[in-house]
Amino acid sequence: MGKAELAAAGAVSISALALIVLIWIVTGRAVQEQNAEIRDRAEQALVGQAATMAETIGHELLMIDQSLTIIQAAWKADSDTVDLGKWQKQFPALLSVADDVFISDEHQIIRQDILPSAIGQGVGAAYVSFPHGSLEQYQADGTKAGDSLLLQGEAGGGPIDARQFLMYIVRPLDHPRSWLVGASYRSSELTKLFADASLGHNALAALVDTKRGIVQAVVGPAARRPNTDLSRSTLFSLIARSDAGTWLGASDQDGVERLHAFHRVAHRDMAVIVAANWTDVMAPAASLAAGAHSLALIASALVVVIGGIVMGQLYAIRAKAREKRIAERNKKELDRMRGEEAALTARAALYGARLQAVLGGITDGLALFDSGLRLVQWNHPFVRGMGIELNQDMPLDTMLRRQAASGQFESTEQAELEIARRSGILRSGDTAGIEQPGPDGETLILRGLPIAEGGFMLILNGLARWEPAPLTVTDVDADVPAPALAEPAAAPPAPIDW
């Protein structure tokens, strides 16, 4: 083999090695991007579940507060007429979330109670209190599975473990001094919402006291023998600094690595934690990564085989002429393909311009979101109706926050809850939609329309008048009107350097 052949063989070897390295670099980046996307979707789902649970628990606590306020006012008006034993049938909503309603004296001795056996005992003495809370089982619909304290059954409808700790909500009575009216609280809704969420194997939901960092209730396999003090944990430090967020790490309840989402209960020293097993969350990513690595391995093997074939051809001088002819054919074919590509590109641009003209000429507002809930395309009526500035790749939640900041929501005290509610209505495709004010004082209806291929479309109906889209800088500076749209001719193939 001569020097020329040796140089060519070395060049082929280096090129093959460089191509293999490039294949694995691209594969690694693709796997990282896929992992980030899957984690982002899981975080969005968990944050939504935590917000829903926090809002539901807030409503339960508000219901208890309102019921106690009624008893408090009745006691103030005429304490002799207050009889909890007779009144308990008048509080069905309260008793759906409270096991006990009582009035106690200054020594915390129960004077009145809906449970006759509790009268004369200290507050809490009438209950069975385990050192680590009461472990109970519920079915998927939230009803109790039985009196036995069995472990969780098989997935797909098996019993759900829930450990509840005794909690009281109390209010002072105006007389006698230091007397209290109170009610116990057990959140069965936490178990129901946990079952409906379908968070996968070994997930958990918990209710935490944000002042002391003590777990008040926990649902899932972690409820069997949980660590109830979270005050020194990293997750609790995040809860203390923020109303909502996510965190990845080992759950302090049982040490299992999970993706956590938390949300504070409005106007309460409580926060809801929802967590999914990290292995289950990233299982799709692991499967995709395995497939990508397999393809990269196959591609690398192909590169090695092709490199070996090319190097073998270098040993045969007679193959040079044949290789030249093959290269010429490939060049002509590539030129032809580039010509077809240019024609297809021009045709796609024409169709896009026609579609944009149609979208700009209709009265209703239209906007398209991709599967990541990011804004892809919209028309001018949609911008007018929304009354805010829109940007490419704007997330749906960001768009709703801009509306809230512009004063389009009736109340801004719980803007994040309203944003979550509206986002759920739009993504679910609810035909009732959402009402909002229009630019001319009319009432507009914003509806979501899910798309089978992923993502969804927003439709804004009710604009009173049509307004043309504002001219772009190119339109203003043009000296002559734009020509009518026509089918573009196939562009000549661009020259290729060989």
C-alpha positions in Angstrom: 0.0 0.0 0.0 1.4 3.4 -1.0 1.5 6.6 1.0 -1.6 7.9 -0.7 -3.6 4.8 0.3 -2.2 5.0 3.9 -3.2 8.7 4.2 -6.7 7.9 2.8 -7.1 5.0 5.3 -6.1 7.2 8.2 -8.6 9.9 7.1 -11.4 7.3 6.9 -10.5 6.0 10.4 -10.5 9.5 11.9 -13.8 10.4 10.2 -15.5 7.2 11.4 -14.3 7.9 15.0 -15.5 11.5 14.8 -18.9 10.3 13.5 -19.3 7.8 16.3 -18.5 10.4 18.9 -21.1 12.8 17.3 -23.7 10.1 17.3 -23.3 9.5 21.0 -23.2 13.3 21.8 -26.5 13.9 19.9 -28.1 10.8 21.5 -27.1 12.1 25.0 -28.5 15.5 24.3 -31.7 14.0 23.0 -32.1 11.9 26.1 -31.5 14.9 28.4 -34.1 16.9 26.6 -36.6 14.1 26.8 -35.9 13.6 30.5 -36.5 17.4 31.1 -39.8 17.3 29.2 -41.1 14.3 31.1 -40.1 15.8 34.4 -41.8 19.1 33.5 -45.0 17.4 32.6 -44.9 15.4 35.9 -44.3 18.6 37.8 -47.3 20.3 36.2 -49.5 17.4 37.0 -48.4 17.2 40.6 -48.7 21.0 41.1 -52.2 20.9 39.8 -53.2 18.0 42.2 -51.6 19.8 45.2 -53.6 23.0 44.4 -56.8 21.1 44.0 -56.3 19.2 47.3 -55.4 22.5 49.1 -58.5 24.2 47.8 -60.7 21.3 48.9 -59.2 21.2 52.4 -59.6 24.9 52.6 -63.3 24.6 51.9 -63.7 21.9 54.5 -61.9 24.0 57.2 -64.0 27.0 56.2 -67.2 24.9 56.6 -66.1 23.9 60.1 -65.3 27.6 60.9 -68.7 28.8 59.7 -70.5 26.1 61.7 -68.6 26.9 64.9 -69.4 30.6 64.3 -73.1 29.8 64.2 -72.9 27.9 67.5 -70.7 30.8 69.0 -73.3 33.4 68.0 -76.2 31.2 69.4 -74.3 30.8 72.7 -73.8 34.5 72.9 -77.5 35.2 72.3 -78.8 32.7 74.8 -76.5 29.9 76.1 -79.4 28.1 77.8 -80.9 27.2 74.4 -77.7 25.7 73.0 -78.0 21.8 73.0 -75.4 20.1 70.7 -77.0 16.7 71.3 -80.3 18.0 69.8 -78.6 20.1 67.1 -76.4 17.5 65.5 -79.0 16.7 62.9 -78.8 20.3 61.8 -75.2 20.1 60.9 -74.9 17.3 58.2 -72.2 19.1 56.3 -70.1 19.7 59.4 -70.4 16.1 60.6 -69.2 14.9 57.1 -65.7 16.2 58.0 -65.8 16.2 61.8 -66.2 13.2 64.2 -67.0 15.3 67.2 -68.4 18.8 68.1 -68.1 19.8 71.8 -68.2 22.7 74.3 -65.6 22.6 77.1 -65.0 24.6 80.2 -61.9 26.4 81.4 -60.3 23.1 82.4 -61.0 21.6 79.0 -63.6 19.2 80.4 -66.4 18.5 78.0 -69.8 20.0 79.1 -71.7 19.3 75.9 -71.0 16.9 73.0 -72.8 15.2 70.1 -71.3 12.0 71.6 -73.0 11.5 75.0 -70.2 9.2 76.2 -67.7 12.1 75.9 -69.5 14.4 78.3 -67.4 14.9 81.5 -64.2 13.7 80.0 -61.2 15.8 78.9 -61.0 17.0 75.3 -59.5 14.1 73.3 -60.0 11.5 76.1 -63.0 9.9 74.3 -61.0 9.0 71.3 -58.7 6.1 70.6 -55.4 7.8 70.0 -52.5 5.7 68.8 -48.9 7.1 69.5 -48.3 7.5 65.8 -51.9 8.3 64.6 -54.7 6.1 63.5 -54.0 3.9 60.5 -57.1 3.2 58.4 -58.0 1.7 55.1 -60.2 3.3 52.4 -61.5 2.1 49.1 -60.8 4.1 45.9 -64.0 6.1 46.5 -62.9 7.2 49.9 -65.2 4.9 52.0 -63.6 2.9 54.7 -62.6 -0.6 53.7 -63.1 -2.1 57.2 -61.9 -2.1 60.7 -58.8 -4.1 60.1 -55.4 -2.4 59.7 -54.2 -4.4 56.8 -51.4 -3.3 54.4 -52.2 -1.9 51.0 -53.5 -4.4 48.5 -52.6 -4.9 44.8 -52.6 -1.9 42.5 -55.7 -1.2 40.5 -58.5 -0.8 43.1 -56.9 -2.2 46.2 -57.4 -0.5 49.6 -55.5 2.8 50.3 -53.7 3.3 53.6 -54.3 6.6 55.4 -52.9 7.6 58.7 -54.9 10.4 60.5 -53.9 12.4 63.5 -56.4 14.0 65.9 -56.9 17.7 65.0 -59.2 20.3 66.6 -60.5 23.6 65.4 -61.8 25.7 68.4 -63.4 29.1 69.0 -63.7 31.0 72.3 -67.1 31.5 73.9 -67.9 34.9 75.4 -69.0 33.4 78.7 -68.0 31.8 81.0 -64.4 32.8 80.7 -62.0 30.4 78.8 -64.9 28.2 77.6 -64.5 26.8 74.1 -66.5 25.4 71.3 -64.6 23.1 69.0 -64.8 20.3 66.4 -62.4 17.5 65.4 -61.2 17.4 61.8 -60.4 14.4 59.6 -59.8 15.0 55.9 -61.4 12.1 54.0 -61.3 14.2 50.9 -57.5 13.9 50.9 -57.9 10.2 50.5 -60.5 10.5 47.7 -58.4 13.0 45.8 -55.4 10.8 46.2 -57.3 7.9 44.7 -58.6 9.9 41.8 -55.1 11.4 41.0 -53.7 7.9 40.1 -50.1 9.0 40.9 -48.7 5.5 40.5 -47.0 3.0 42.8 -45.7 4.1 46.2 -47.0 7.7 45.9 -48.1 9.8 48.8 -50.2 12.8 49.8 -49.8 14.6 53.1 -51.2 17.5 55.2 -48.5 19.3 57.1 -48.6 22.0 59.8 -46.5 24.9 58.4 -45.7 26.3 61.9 -44.3 23.2 63.5 -43.6 21.0 60.5 -45.7 18.2 61.9 -47.6 15.8 59.6 -51.3 15.9 60.3 -52.4 13.3 57.8 -50.7 11.1 55.3 -52.1 8.8 52.5 -50.4 6.0 50.6 -47.8 3.3 51.5 -45.8 5.9 53.5 -48.7 6.0 56.0 -47.7 2.6 57.5 -44.8 3.9 59.6 -44.2 7.5 58.7 -41.7 10.0 60.2 -44.1 12.8 61.3 -41.6 15.6 62.0 -40.6 17.5 58.9 -39.4 20.7 60.6 -35.7 20.1 59.8 -36.2 18.8 56.2 -35.2 20.6 53.0 -38.8 20.3 51.7 -40.2 22.0 54.8 -37.7 24.9 54.4 -39.1 25.4 50.8 -42.7 25.3 52.1 -41.8 28.0 54.7 -40.5 30.3 51.9 -43.1 29.7 49.2 -46.8 29.1 48.8 -46.3 26.5 46.1 -43.5 24.7 44.3 -41.8 21.4 43.6 -38.8 19.5 45.0 -37.0 16.2 44.1 -35.5 14.1 46.8 -36.1 11.4 49.5 -39.4 11.8 51.3 -38.8 12.4 55.0 -41.8 10.2 55.8 -40.2 6.9 54.6 -36.9 7.8 52.7 -38.2 6.9 49.2 -37.0 9.2 46.4 -40.0 11.1 45.0 -40.9 14.2 43.0 -42.8 16.4 45.4 -45.3 19.3 44.8 -46.6 21.4 47.6 -49.3 24.0 48.0 -50.4 26.0 51.0 -54.0 26.0 52.2 -55.3 29.5 51.8 -55.4 31.4 55.1 -54.3 28.4 57.1 -51.1 27.2 58.7 -51.3 24.0 56.6 -49.8 22.8 53.3 -50.6 19.9 51.1 -47.8 17.7 49.8 -48.3 15.4 46.8 -45.4 13.1 45.7 -44.9 10.5 43.0 -42.2 7.8 43.0 -39.3 9.1 41.0 -38.7 5.7 39.4 -42.3 5.7 38.1 -42.1 9.3 36.9 -39.0 8.6 34.8 -40.0 5.2 33.6 -41.0 6.5 30.2 -37.8 8.4 29.9 -35.8 5.3 30.9 -37.6 3.3 28.2 -36.9 6.0 25.5 -33.3 6.3 26.6 -32.8 2.6 26.2 -34.2 2.8 22.7 -32.0 5.8 21.8 -28.9 4.1 23.1 -29.7 0.9 21.1 -30.1 3.0 18.0 -26.9 4.8 18.7 -25.1 1.5 19.2 -26.5 0.2 15.9 -25.5 3.4 14.1 -22.0 3.2 15.6 -21.7 -0.4 14.4 -22.9 0.7 10.9 -20.3 3.4 10.8 -17.6 0.9 11.7 -18.8 -1.5 9.1 -19.0 1.2 6.4 -15.5 2.5 7.4 -14.1 -1.0 7.0 -15.7 -1.4 3.6 -14.4 2.0 2.5 -10.9 1.1 3.7 -11.1 -2.2 1.9 -12.0 -0.5 -1.3 -8.8 1.6 -1.0 -6.8 -1.5 -1.5 -8.3 -2.0 -4.9 -7.1 0.7 -7.4 -9.5 -0.4 -10.0 -12.4 0.5 -7.7 -11.5 4.2 -8.0 -13.2 4.6 -11.4 -16.3 2.9 -10.1 -16.4 5.1 -7.0 -16.1 8.2 -9.2 -19.1 7.1 -11.3 -21.1 6.4 -8.1 -20.3 9.8 -6.8 -21.4 11.5 -10.0 -24.7 9.7 -9.9 -25.2 10.6 -6.2 -24.5 14.3 -7.0 -27.1 14.3 -9.8 -29.7 12.7 -7.5 -28.9 15.1 -4.7 -29.3 18.0 -7.0 -32.6 16.7 -8.1 -33.8 16.2 -4.5 -32.7 19.7 -3.6 -34.7 21.1 -6.4 -37.8 19.2 -5.2 -37.1 20.4 -1.7 -37.0 24.0 -2.8 -40.3 23.6 -4.6 -41.9 22.0 -1.6 -40.6 24.7 0.7 -42.1 27.5 -1.5 -45.4 25.7 -1.7 -45.5 25.3 2.1 -44.8 29.0 2.5 -47.7 29.8 0.1 -50.1 27.6 2.1 -49.0 29.3 5.3 -49.6 32.7 3.8 -53.1 31.7 2.7 -53.9 30.2 6.1 -52.7 33.4 7.8 -54.9 35.5 5.4 -57.9 33.3 6.3 -57.2 33.6 10.1 -56.9 37.4 9.8 -60.2 37.8 8.0 -62.5 36.0 10.4 -64.3 37.6 13.4 -63.6 34.9 16.0 -60.3 34.8 17.7 -58.2 31.6 17.3 -55.0 30.5 19.1 -53.1 27.2 18.8 -51.2 25.6 21.7 -48.8 22.7 21.4 -48.7 19.6 23.6 -46.5 21.5 26.1 -49.2 24.1 26.6 -47.2 26.8 24.8 -48.7 29.3 22.3 -47.8 28.5 18.7 -50.0 30.7 16.5 -52.9 33.2 16.8 -54.8 35.8 14.8 -55.5 39.5 15.4 -59.1 39.0 16.7 -57.7 36.8 19.5 -55.2 39.5 20.5 -58.0 42.1 20.6 -60.3 39.9 22.6 -57.7 38.9 25.2 -56.6 42.5 25.7 -53.0 41.5 26.5 -49.7 41.2 24.7 -49.0 37.7 23.3 -45.6 36.1 22.6 -44.5 33.0 20.8 -44.1 30.0 23.0 -46.0 31.7 25.9 -47.3 29.1 28.4 -51.0 29.0 29.0 -50.5 29.9 32.7 -48.5 32.9 31.8 -51.2 34.2 29.4 -53.8 33.8 32.2 -51.5 35.6 34.7 -51.2 38.5 32.3 -55.0 38.7 32.2 -55.2 38.7 36.0 -52.5 41.4 36.1 -54.5 43.5 33.7 -57.6 43.4 36.0 -59.7 41.1 33.9 -60.5 38.7 36.8 -63.2 39.7 39.3 -61.0 39.0 42.3 -57.2 39.1 42.5 -56.9 37.7 46.1 -56.7 34.1 44.9 -55.4 34.7 41.4 -53.4 31.5 41.3 -56.5 29.4 42.2 -58.5 31.2 39.5 -55.7 30.6 37.0 -55.7 26.9 37.9 -59.5 26.7 37.5 -59.5 28.4 34.2 -56.6 26.4 32.9 -58.4 23.2 33.8 -61.6 24.3 32.1 -59.8 25.2 28.9 -57.7 22.1 28.7 -60.6 19.8 29.4 -62.6 21.2 26.5 -65.6 22.2 28.6 -68.2 23.5 26.1 -69.5 26.1 28.6 -66.1 27.9 28.4 -65.1 31.1 30.3 -66.8 34.5 30.1 -64.6 37.6 29.9 -65.1 41.2 28.9 -64.5 42.2 25.3 -62.8 45.4 23.9 -66.1 47.0 23.0 -67.9 46.1 26.2 -69.4 42.8 24.9 -69.2 39.5 26.8 -66.8 37.1 25.1 -66.7 33.3 25.5 -63.3 31.6 25.6 -63.4 27.8 24.9 -60.8 25.1 24.7 -60.8 22.5 21.9 -58.4 19.5 22.5 -56.6 18.2 19.4 -56.1 14.5 18.9 -52.5 14.9 17.8 -51.6 16.8 21.0 -52.1 20.3 22.3 -55.4 22.2 21.9 -57.0 25.3 20.3 -58.6 28.3 22.0 -61.7 29.8 20.4 -62.8 33.3 21.4 -66.4 34.0 20.3 -68.6 37.1 20.6 -66.5 40.0 19.2 -69.0 42.7 18.2 -67.0 44.1 15.2 -64.2 43.0 13.0 -60.9 45.0 12.9 -58.1 44.5 10.4 -54.8 43.4 11.7 -52.2 46.3 12.1 -49.8 46.7 9.2 -46.3 45.5 9.6 -43.2 47.7 8.9 -42.9 46.1 5.5 -46.5 46.9 4.6 -46.1 50.6 5.6 -42.8 51.1 3.7 -44.0 49.4 0.5 -44.5 51.8 -2.5 -46.8 49.4 -4.4 -49.5 47.0 -3.2 -48.5 43.5 -2.5 -49.2 41.1 -5.4 -51.9 38.5 -5.2 -50.8 35.1 -3.7 -49.9 32.7 -6.5 -48.5 29.2 -6.7 -44.7 29.5 -6.7 -42.7 28.0 -9.5 -40.1 25.4 -8.6 -36.9 27.1 -7.7 -33.8 26.0 -9.6 -31.5 23.7 -7.6 -28.7 25.5 -5.8 -25.2 24.6 -6.8 -23.4 22.1 -4.6 -19.7 22.2 -3.8 -18.1 18.8 -4.1 
